[in-house]
Amino acid sequence: MLVILGCGESGMGAALLAHKLGIPIFVSDAGSIREDFRKQLIDLEIDFEENEHKIIFDFLPTLVVKSPGISDRSEVIQYYLQNSIDVISEIEFAFMHCKGKIIAITGSNGKTTTTNLIFHILKTAKYSVSKVGNVGYSFARSLSEAEFDYYVIEVSSFQLDTIKSFRPFIAIILNITPDHLDRYEYKFENYVNSKFKIALNQNNDNHIILYRDKTIIDNYRTFELRSTIHWVQSELNHQDEIIINEQQGPSLKYSVLKGRHNAMNVSCSVIASQILGIDNNVVQLAIDSFKNDPHRLEYVASIEGVDYINDSKATNVDSVYWALDAMKSKIVWIAGGQDKGNNYSVILPLIQEKVKTLVALGVNNQKLIDFFSPYIPVLDTHSMTECVEQCMNIASSGDKVLLSPACASFDLFKNYQDRGDQFKNAVINLKETRL
């Protein structure tokens, strides 16, 4: 019997794959199961419980697949571990039944952009490829529907925590900066160890792409990497073209997404494409036609000479650093939400240089107020409408209003998408009233 803990996208995907394979399943979710997922379980005659973990304590399964959001310290996980039951992630379960080659991307920031770009390059090159993982469509669900030659997977540290044999053909670690420390006993080294698990099972036939990030350089020697290492660095020239340099490899120029942070994302994507043997002209064609997902330095509108930028996906300090770095004019900065143990001192020089006012947005903004008010004006707001109106009152022609929160969204919003969408709606509504 396979027990699946959590019935979000990854749990439902695991259930669909297990059902296809003929494996007996029981699904347990401590909360309510989405109506469409509940209907699927009923239609497929898969037993389940919701709003509590109860029945699963009545028997011991042979294997447990847990959703990434469930902590290893939770009561149910500790119960299984104490009874010597293997607990694995959905990507591990899917890997056990996958015949295709895997390109897996992790890092504190830039995962989704890099995943999307590599997928777009492979599609442009007419490869048989699926995009899965932390982008919102589970690896297991994809396998339950069709088989592909390649899988481009965005992988979070939470998913890597419970892998056993997961082994990508190409692994990419974009960067590692403090994030989710509440999940890792507030020890940065634990978070670093989790990220490097992406290469744990690689062998001489595999590849790992590492950006020349200080944390990665300082830590990679402590891990026994058996795969071929590709060290990548990049820079922007005066035309905002990205110059890519791989160790003992070619130098290439690509004109793409804005900002130095995207230079890293593109560099790693290009090197992955070269490993796969994709022609540089095809890579260039793909990059030229690439469009990034919403909520990532997304231009919304201009009102009276002020540009409004939606960077709601920036849920940690490092993401905010690169967003601020990419701005060429004065900024009215919107930040706030659920703090994740943030250390704001690392962005203070950029704040003092570029930000004219911080408009704090959240249920409790006291940490932001206490830290930044000695350096810049700080306004305290508790709704998106109020926040955007305050920004309009402060910003002058030529300024940027930048939503780049540095925090999780769950105090006022459903998720970062909801936060970004509410920001865009508020800006559009504001623009219409100014016409």
C-alpha positions, 0 to 999 in steps of 0.5 A, a space after each residue: 500500500 502506498 500512502 500519499 500525504 497531501 493532495 495538492 498538485 504533487 499529491 494528486 499527480 502521485 495518485 494518478 501515476 500510482 493508479 496508472 501503475 496499478 499500485 494500491 493507494 490511500 490519500 490523506 490530507 490534513 486540510 480540505 481537498 480541492 473539489 476537482 481533485 476530490 472528484 477525480 479520486 472518487 471517479 478512480 475509486 481511490 480511497 482518501 481522507 481529508 481535514 485530518 490525518 486519522 485513518 493512516 495511523 491504523 496501518 503501516 504502508 510500504 512507502 509514503 509520498 509526501 507533499 513538499 509543504 509537509 515538514 519532516 518534523 510533523 507528527 505524521 512524518 515522525 510516526 512513519 520514520 519511527 516505524 522505518 517506513 521510507 518517506 519520499 517526495 513526489 519527484 522521487 516517486 516519479 523518477 522511479 518510473 521515468 525513462 527520459 532524461 532530466 534537466 533539473 533546476 534549483 536555486 534560491 532565485 531564478 528557478 522558474 525563469 530558467 526552467 521556462 527558458 530551457 523548456 522553450 529552447 528545447 521546444 524550439 529545437 523540436 525536442 520531445 519535452 515536458 515542463 514539470 515540478 515546482 512550476 505548477 504541473 507535477 512530474 508524476 502527473 505528466 508521467 501519468 499522461 504521456 512519456 517524453 524524451 526530456 523533462 525540465 524540472 523546477 526543483 525546490 529544496 523542500 522537494 529535494 529533502 526527501 529524494 533517495 535516487 533522483 538523478 538528473 542528467 543535467 543539474 543546475 544550481 543557480 544560486 544559494 542565498 538565505 531563504 526558508 530558514 524557518 524550515 531549516 532550523 534557522 541554519 543556512 548550512 542546512 539549506 545549502 545542504 538541501 540544495 546540493 542534494 540535486 547532485 547527490 546521485 549523479 555519476 560520471 555520465 551526468 553534468 552539473 552547472 554551477 554559477 560562480 556564486 560565492 556561497 556555491 564556490 565556498 561550499 561545493 568542495 564539501 560535497 563529493 560531486 562525481 558529475 562533470 562540473 560546468 562553471 558559468 559566469 556572465 556579465 552585461 556589456 553596454 548594450 545590455 547583451 549578455 556575455 557568457 563564459 563557460 570554463 574552457 568554453 566559448 564566449 557568446 552574446 545574447 540580448 535577452 531579459 533585463 538585469 544582471 540576475 537574468 544574465 545568470 539564468 540565461 547563461 546556465 540555460 545556454 550551457 545546458 543547451 550546448 550539453 544537449 547539442 542544440 545549435 547556437 542559432 536555434 538557442 538564439 532564436 528561442 531566446 529572442 522569442 522567449 516571454 517570461 511568466 507574470 509577476 517577475 519584473 512585469 511592466 504593468 502600466 505608466 501613469 503620469 510618467 511613473 512606471 508600475 512594475 509587478 515583481 510579486 514573485 520576489 519573496 526573499 531579500 536576494 530577489 529584491 536585491 536584483 530587482 532594485 539593481 535592475 532599476 535605472 531610476 528612483 523607486 517607490 518600493 512596496 514590500 511586506 507580508 509574512 517575514 521569513 527571517 529576513 536580513 535586510 542589511 544586505 540590501 540597505 546600500 541599494 535602498 539608500 541609493 535608489 529608494 525614495 519611499 518604502 510603502 509597507 504592505 502587510 498585516 504587521 509591518 513593524 519589522 520593516 518600519 523599525 529597520 528602514 525608517 532611520 534611512 528612508 520614509 516608510 508608510 504603513 498600509 494594509 490593503 493593496 488599494 490603499 498601498 497603490 494610492 499612496 504610491 501614486 501620491 508619492 511618485 514623481 514623473 520618471 520614478 518606478 513603483 516597484 512591488 518586490 515584497 521580500 516576503 511571503 504573501 499569505 497574510 493578505 493574499 492567497 499566494 504571490 500570484 494573487 498579490 501580483 494580480 491585485 496589484 495589477 488590477 489596482 494600477 489599471 483601475 487607478 489609471 482609468 480614474 486618471 484618464 
